[in-house]
Amino acid sequence: MNDIVSLSEAWANLRPDLRLIADFIPTGVRVLDLGCGDGELLEFLVRQKGVKGRGIELSEAGVLACVRRGLSVRQGNLQEGLADYPDHSFDFTVLSQTLPFLDDPEMILGEMLRVGHKAVVSFPNWGYWRCRLYLLITGRIPQAPDLPQSWHQKPRWQAFTITDFARFCRQTGIAIVQQAYLDGGRPMRVPKFTNLLSTTGVFVLARTST
């Protein structure tokens, strides 16, 4: 019973999109967390779900935070870090709230699906109705609901919507095999009109069969 309580408490302490990602990751698999930050998700997966986890993080502060958690994390950018891994080295690769900041998302997602059998990504949705209304009324680009960072701050982001992402996946031969959505940090129980009503999307991806 204590282990169950511990798992429940640890899960509740995660950022909302990381909870959804953790739910998609089975117990005991191999996971590579890209842009793992301070290691919040990776530590949960290793400690609570028994995964064989590794991470790549660009910032020195993030790497040091991960090391303090006892995690296996290397410092580097995603393009260089992924190139060092053979095909299918992991069961899952993870990219949380980083996709809007990538210069070449097609290349990174392709590498994620080369290195891992499946990829899990989360990102803020600029198609959310409040974002649309803000742009209509003010004529200004809104901040993403779950990404409180202005367009001019480093690192710079590229706005896109859930519908944009789904179209991108179809065009690049990527299959969306599972998906979940947040509305202001709360899971959408009945995911309808997701591009209009969700603030964040979480997707499990795989290569389409040829």
Secondary structure, 3 states (H helix, E strand, C coil): CHHHHHHHHHHHCCCHHHHHHHHHCCCCCEEEEECCCCCHHHHHHHHHHCCEEEEEECCHHHHHHHHHCCCCEEECCHHHHHHCCCCCCEEEEEEECCHHHCCCHHHHHHHHHHHEEEEEEEEECCCCHHHHHHHHHHCCCCCECCECCCCCCCCCCCCCCHHHHHHHHHHCCEEEEEEEEEECCEECCCCCCHHHHCCEEEEEEEECCC
